[in-house]
Amino acid sequence: MLSGKRGTTYIMMIAVIFLTFLTFFDTFGTRTVSGEGAGNTVYIIPIEREVERGLEAFLSRTTTEALEAGADHIIFEIDTPGGRVDSAGQIGALIQSLEIPTTAYIVNEALSAGSYIALFSDTIFFNPHATMGASGVINSDGTAADEKAQSAWLEQMRSAAESTGRDPLYAAAMADSSIDLPEYDAPEGKFLTIGPSDALEVGYADGIVNDRVELIAELGLSEASIVETEPTIAEEVARFLTNPVVIPILLSVASLGLIVELYSPGFGVPGIMGLVSLLLFFYGHIVAGLAGMEAIVLLLLGIILIVAELFVPGGILGFLGIGAIIGSLFLSGYDIGHMSMSIGIAFLVTLVAAIILFRRIGMDKGIFRHIILKDSTKTELGYVSSVNRLELLGLEGETVTPLRPSGIGLFENERIDIVSEGSFIEKNRIIKVVKVEGARVVVREIKK
């Protein structure tokens, strides 16, 4: 375990080394495959795996790079099962804004959001085994989206086809199972999915090629310089870290590491795990273009407020700090609903861990040992809340002052505060102790 300045220094070193490592590999993502040809330059940009904000960031970087390099043509090699509708919309708008010719080469499949993206390219080519379509909108739990979302997506598919002069009927059939196209194995109740031959027939393919070499020949760019792009390590990491399944895991590990660290002396493995998880979350979202400096500033402010709460009583700073951190998470997320769910999962994990640790360890470990008072005024340590004078019971004495009903009595040369049973007793009268209740000594007059 680490503690004090050594622990803080170690944490900072981990953060710096980690971010420096990822930033170093952020520069490797483009390579030239062939030399100078007929003065033309073709950029090959892959669209692979799920469509999400990490892919959007990668395409934004590579298309910008292609434009700045004076590329004459961009080929998007597509192999994706689909993904997020909002990300597909951003990518579609990005491709549509390009002022140079673009080609979508469907290597294997362009399903769901992938078909939408392909429709924005000027030309589309199919591999002999490729498919395109099946673009119905579903929620993250696998159920069909509501009618409003489906209607909006259907219109987006139609618009994408029309933007490049293609018949919108087939794009609509890919997203609307109520459209009846039995001649393409898409009767009512089934989303349209087309292969190369059907795509050629309906004008959704400009050719069928076996590989990239044939494609470049078909485009008349055999002599061009080919620049092949690929995601940098940082972009690959970001795509993984912004995956909807990974986000709640990262937040849960971060919160779990924090709660376990509270019960551990110094700063050790749980705290490092929590810190690294939080760094990974924000790093992935920064690279993906989701988190800006405002989110980082809010996160740091939240951490400072929580640390200040340890030294300033009241609880207000702690609540403000937690609110600032949660706010930074929402600022970094691409979907409020999913981020709410992720934070909720992390909260439940933290709550369960806190209950288990409290029952098994208690509140006298880790940082709690510094902020919780453990001393108690025990009798065996010499602390007595009140003296119970039971030895006075039955003892006779004399009133030193009148009792109205309290006063002072003299018992074996000891002056004691006493109280009568309720009646007035004059000075210098004989009395007897009839009851002792802690510090309360009750007397009665003895008449002889």
C-alpha positions in Angstrom: 0.0 0.0 0.0 1.1 3.6 -0.7 0.4 6.6 1.5 1.0 10.3 1.7 3.0 12.1 -0.9 4.5 8.9 -2.3 1.0 7.6 -3.1 0.0 10.9 -4.8 3.2 10.9 -6.9 2.7 7.3 -7.9 -0.9 8.1 -9.1 0.3 11.0 -11.2 3.1 8.9 -12.7 0.5 6.2 -13.7 -1.7 8.8 -15.4 1.1 10.5 -17.2 2.7 7.3 -18.5 -0.7 5.9 -19.5 -1.8 8.9 -21.5 1.7 9.4 -23.0 1.7 5.8 -24.2 -1.6 6.1 -26.0 -0.8 9.5 -27.4 2.5 8.2 -28.8 0.6 5.5 -30.8 -2.0 8.0 -32.0 0.2 9.0 -34.9 0.3 5.7 -36.7 -2.7 5.1 -39.0 -1.8 5.8 -42.6 0.5 4.1 -45.1 1.1 4.4 -48.8 0.7 1.1 -50.7 1.9 2.0 -54.2 4.1 4.7 -55.6 3.2 7.6 -57.8 1.1 6.7 -60.8 -0.8 8.9 -63.2 -0.9 11.8 -60.8 -4.0 10.5 -59.0 -4.3 9.6 -55.4 -6.8 7.2 -54.0 -7.5 6.8 -50.3 -8.8 3.5 -48.9 -10.8 4.0 -45.7 -12.3 0.9 -43.9 -15.7 1.0 -42.3 -15.6 -2.1 -40.1 -17.4 -3.6 -37.1 -20.1 -1.6 -35.3 -21.1 1.9 -36.4 -20.6 4.1 -33.3 -19.0 7.4 -32.3 -15.5 6.0 -32.3 -15.9 5.0 -36.0 -17.3 8.5 -36.7 -14.2 10.1 -35.2 -11.9 7.8 -37.3 -13.7 8.7 -40.5 -13.7 12.4 -39.7 -9.9 12.2 -39.3 -9.1 10.1 -42.4 -11.4 12.0 -44.8 -9.9 15.3 -43.6 -6.5 13.9 -44.1 -7.5 12.8 -47.6 -8.8 16.2 -48.5 -5.7 17.9 -47.2 -3.5 15.6 -49.2 -5.4 16.4 -52.4 -6.9 12.9 -52.9 -8.8 12.4 -56.1 -11.0 9.5 -54.9 -12.0 7.9 -51.7 -13.0 4.2 -51.4 -14.8 3.1 -48.3 -14.4 -0.6 -47.8 -17.5 -1.6 -45.8 -18.0 -4.7 -43.6 -20.4 -3.8 -40.8 -23.5 -5.4 -39.2 -24.8 -1.8 -38.4 -24.9 0.1 -35.2 -26.1 3.4 -33.8 -28.6 5.4 -35.9 -27.2 8.8 -34.7 -23.7 7.9 -35.6 -24.8 6.6 -39.0 -26.5 10.0 -39.6 -23.3 11.9 -38.8 -21.2 9.6 -41.0 -23.7 9.9 -43.8 -23.6 13.7 -43.6 -19.8 13.6 -43.6 -19.6 11.5 -46.8 -22.3 13.6 -48.5 -20.2 16.8 -47.8 -17.1 15.4 -49.6 -16.4 17.2 -52.8 -14.4 14.4 -54.4 -15.7 11.2 -55.9 -16.5 8.4 -53.4 -17.0 4.7 -53.8 -18.5 2.2 -51.3 -17.0 -1.3 -51.7 -19.1 -3.8 -49.8 -16.6 -6.4 -48.9 -18.9 -8.7 -46.9 -22.0 -7.0 -45.5 -23.5 -3.5 -45.2 -26.4 -4.1 -42.9 -28.7 -1.7 -41.0 -26.7 1.5 -40.5 -24.1 0.2 -42.9 -26.5 0.2 -45.8 -27.5 3.8 -45.0 -23.8 4.9 -45.1 -23.2 3.1 -48.4 -26.1 4.9 -50.1 -24.3 8.2 -49.7 -21.4 7.1 -51.9 -21.3 8.1 -55.6 -20.8 4.5 -56.7 -21.3 1.2 -55.0 -19.5 -2.1 -55.8 -20.3 -5.5 -54.3 -18.0 -8.4 -53.6 -19.7 -11.6 -55.1 -20.6 -12.7 -51.6 -21.7 -9.4 -50.2 -25.1 -8.4 -48.9 -26.8 -5.1 -48.2 -30.0 -4.2 -46.3 -31.9 -5.5 -43.2 -32.1 -1.9 -41.8 -34.9 -2.0 -39.3 -34.4 0.1 -36.1 -34.1 -1.9 -32.9 -33.4 -0.8 -29.3 -30.4 -1.8 -27.3 -32.5 -4.6 -25.7 -33.3 -6.1 -29.1 -36.9 -4.9 -29.2 -38.3 -2.9 -32.1 -38.0 0.9 -31.7 -41.1 3.0 -31.2 -43.1 4.2 -34.2 -41.6 7.7 -34.1 -38.0 6.5 -34.3 -38.9 4.0 -37.1 -40.7 6.7 -39.1 -37.7 9.1 -38.8 -35.3 6.3 -39.8 -37.4 5.3 -42.8 -37.4 8.8 -44.1 -33.6 9.0 -43.6 -33.1 5.8 -45.7 -35.3 7.2 -48.5 -33.4 10.5 -48.4 -30.0 8.8 -48.5 -31.0 6.9 -51.7 -32.5 10.0 -53.4 -29.4 12.0 -52.6 -27.4 9.8 -55.0 -30.1 9.3 -57.6 -31.2 5.8 -56.5 -34.7 4.5 -56.3 -35.9 5.1 -52.7 -38.3 2.2 -52.7 -35.6 -0.4 -52.1 -34.0 1.7 -49.3 -37.4 2.0 -47.7 -38.0 -1.7 -48.0 -34.7 -2.3 -46.1 -36.1 -0.4 -43.2 -39.9 -1.1 -43.5 -41.0 -4.7 -43.4 -44.5 -3.7 -44.5 -43.3 -3.1 -48.1 -44.0 -6.2 -50.2 -41.2 -7.1 -52.6 -41.6 -10.9 -53.0 -39.5 -10.9 -56.2 -36.5 -10.0 -54.0 -37.3 -12.5 -51.3 -38.8 -9.7 -49.2 -42.5 -10.3 -48.8 -44.6 -8.2 -46.4 -43.3 -8.8 -42.9 -39.6 -9.1 -43.9 -36.9 -6.5 -44.3 -35.2 -6.4 -47.7 -31.7 -7.7 -48.0 -30.1 -7.8 -51.5 -27.1 -9.5 -52.9 -24.9 -8.4 -55.8 -27.2 -9.5 -58.7 -30.3 -7.9 -57.2 -28.4 -4.8 -56.4 -27.3 -4.5 -60.0 -30.8 -5.0 -61.2 -32.3 -2.2 -59.0 -29.4 0.2 -59.5 -27.9 -0.2 -56.0 -24.6 -1.6 -57.4 -22.4 -0.3 -60.2 -20.5 -3.5 -60.5 -19.3 -6.8 -58.9 -15.6 -7.2 -58.2 -13.6 -9.9 -56.5 -11.1 -7.7 -54.8 -9.7 -4.2 -54.4 -7.4 -4.6 -57.5 -10.4 -5.3 -59.7 -12.3 -2.4 -58.1 -9.5 0.1 -58.8 -9.3 -1.1 -62.4 -13.1 -0.7 -62.8 -12.7 2.9 -61.6 -9.9 3.5 -64.1 -7.4 4.3 -61.3 -5.0 1.4 -61.8 -2.0 3.8 -62.1 -3.0 5.9 -59.1 -1.1 6.1 -55.8 -3.0 4.1 -53.2 -3.0 5.4 -49.7 -4.4 2.8 -47.2 -5.7 4.1 -43.9 -6.3 2.2 -40.7 -7.3 3.2 -37.2 -4.5 4.2 -34.9 -4.1 2.2 -31.6 -5.6 5.2 -29.8 -8.7 5.1 -32.1 -9.0 1.4 -31.7 -8.9 1.8 -27.9 -11.4 4.6 -28.1 -13.8 2.5 -30.2 -13.6 -0.3 -27.6 -13.9 2.1 -24.6 -17.0 3.9 -26.0 -18.8 0.6 -26.7 -22.2 0.7 -24.9 -21.3 -2.6 -23.1 -17.9 -1.4 -21.9 -19.0 2.0 -20.5 -21.0 0.6 -17.5 -18.2 -1.8 -16.7 -15.7 1.0 -16.6 -17.8 3.1 -14.3 -18.6 0.2 -12.1 -14.9 -0.7 -11.7 -14.1 3.0 -11.0 -16.8 3.3 -8.3 -15.9 -0.1 -6.8 -12.2 0.7 -6.6 -13.1 4.0 -4.8 -15.3 2.3 -2.2 -12.8 -0.5 -1.6 -10.0 2.0 -1.3 -11.9 3.8 1.5 -11.6 0.7 3.6 -7.9 0.2 2.8 -4.9 1.8 4.5 -2.9 4.2 2.2 -3.5 4.0 -1.5 -3.2 0.6 -3.2 -4.5 -1.7 -6.0 -8.3 -0.9 -5.7 -7.6 2.9 -5.9 -5.3 2.4 -8.9 -7.9 0.3 -10.7 -10.6 2.9 -10.0 -8.4 5.7 -11.2 -7.3 3.9 -14.4 -10.9 3.0 -15.2 -11.9 6.6 -14.9 -9.0 7.7 -17.1 -9.9 5.1 -19.7 -13.5 6.3 -19.7 -12.6 9.9 -20.3 -9.7 9.1 -22.7 -11.9 7.0 -24.9 -14.5 9.7 -25.0 -12.0 12.5 -25.7 -10.5 10.6 -28.7 -14.0 9.8 -30.0 -14.8 13.5 -29.9 -17.5 13.1 -27.2 -15.8 14.7 -24.3 -14.3 18.2 -24.3 -12.3 20.3 -21.9 -15.5 21.4 -20.1 -16.1 17.8 -19.0 -12.5 17.4 -17.8 -12.7 20.7 -15.8 -16.0 19.6 -14.2 -14.4 16.2 -13.3 -11.4 17.9 -11.7 -13.6 20.3 -9.8 -15.7 17.4 -8.5 -12.6 15.6 -7.2 -11.3 18.7 -5.6 -14.6 19.3 -3.8 -14.7 15.7 -2.5 -11.2 16.0 -1.2 -12.1 19.3 0.5 -15.0 17.6 2.1 -12.6 15.5 4.2 -11.3 18.7 5.8 -14.4 20.9 5.9 -17.5 19.6 7.8 -21.0 20.0 6.6 -21.4 17.6 3.7 -22.3 20.3 1.1 -18.9 20.2 -0.7 -19.2 16.4 -1.0 -22.6 16.5 -2.6 -21.4 19.3 -5.0 -18.4 17.2 -5.8 -20.4 14.1 -6.6 -22.8 16.2 -8.7 -19.9 17.7 -10.6 -18.5 14.3 -11.4 -21.9 12.9 -12.6 -22.3 16.1 -14.7 -18.9 15.5 -16.3 -20.0 11.9 -17.2 -23.2 13.2 -18.8 -21.3 15.8 -20.8 -19.0 13.0 -22.1 -21.8 10.6 -23.1 -23.4 10.4 -26.6 -26.7 9.3 -25.2 -28.3 10.5 -22.0 -30.5 7.4 -21.6 -27.6 5.0 -21.9 -25.3 7.2 -19.6 -28.1 7.2 -17.0 -28.3 3.5 -17.1 -24.5 3.1 -16.9 -24.3 5.5 -13.9 -27.2 3.6 -12.3 -25.4 0.3 -12.7 -22.3 1.8 -11.2 -24.3 3.2 -8.3 -25.9 -0.2 -7.5 -22.5 -1.9 -7.6 -21.1 0.7 -5.2 -24.0 0.4 -2.9 -23.8 -3.4 -2.7 -20.0 -3.2 -2.1 -20.4 -0.6 0.6 -23.0 -2.7 2.5 -20.8 -5.8 2.3 -17.7 -4.0 3.4 -19.5 -2.2 6.2 -20.8 -5.5 7.6 -17.5 -7.4 7.2 -15.0 -4.7 8.0 -16.9 -2.0 9.8 -16.0 1.7 9.8 -12.6 1.6 11.5 -10.4 0.8 8.5 -8.8 2.8 5.7 -9.6 6.5 5.5 -12.5 6.1 7.9 -10.0 5.6 10.8 -8.9 9.2 10.3 -12.3 10.9 10.2 -14.4 8.8 12.7 -14.0 9.3 16.5 -13.3 5.9 18.0 -12.6 6.9 21.6 -15.4 6.3 24.2 -15.8 7.3 27.8 -15.7 3.8 29.3 -15.8 3.1 33.0 -12.7 0.9 32.8 -10.8 3.8 31.4 -11.7 6.0 34.4 -14.7 7.8 32.9 -17.8 8.0 35.1 -21.0 9.7 33.9 -22.4 10.1 37.5 -21.5 8.9 41.0 -24.1 6.5 42.5 -23.8 7.0 46.3 -25.5 3.8 47.4 -23.5 3.7 50.6 -25.5 6.7 51.9 -28.8 4.7 51.9 -30.2 4.5 55.5 -27.6 6.9 56.8 -28.7 9.6 59.3 -27.5 13.1 59.3 -28.5 16.8 59.9 -29.8 19.5 57.6 -27.3 22.3 57.2 -29.8 24.5 55.3 -33.5 24.4 55.0 -34.9 22.0 52.4 -37.3 23.7 50.0 -37.3 20.8 49.0 -33.5 20.8 48.1 -30.6 21.9 50.2 -27.5 20.6 52.0 -27.1 17.9 54.6 -24.2 16.8 56.8 -23.5 13.1 57.0 -20.5 11.9 58.9 -18.8 15.3 58.4 -19.5 15.3 54.6 -21.7 18.0 53.1 -24.0 16.5 50.5 -26.6 18.0 48.2 -29.9 16.5 49.1 -33.6 16.8 48.4 -36.6 16.1 50.6 -39.4 13.7 49.7 -41.5 16.9 49.0 -42.2 18.5 52.3 -40.3 21.5 53.8 -37.6 20.6 56.4 -36.1 23.3 58.6 -32.4 23.8 59.3 -30.7 21.6 62.0 -33.2 18.8 61.8 -32.4 15.1 61.9 -32.8 13.4 58.6 -32.4 10.0 57.0 -31.5 8.9 53.5 -34.4 6.9 52.1 -33.5 6.8 48.3 -30.4 7.2 46.1 -30.9 7.7 42.3 -27.5 8.5 40.8 -26.6 11.9 42.0 -30.0 12.5 43.6 -30.1 11.8 47.3 -33.6 11.8 48.9 -34.1 12.3 52.6 -36.9 12.2 55.2 -37.1 14.0 58.5 -36.9 11.9 61.6 -38.9 13.2 64.5 -37.8 12.0 67.8 
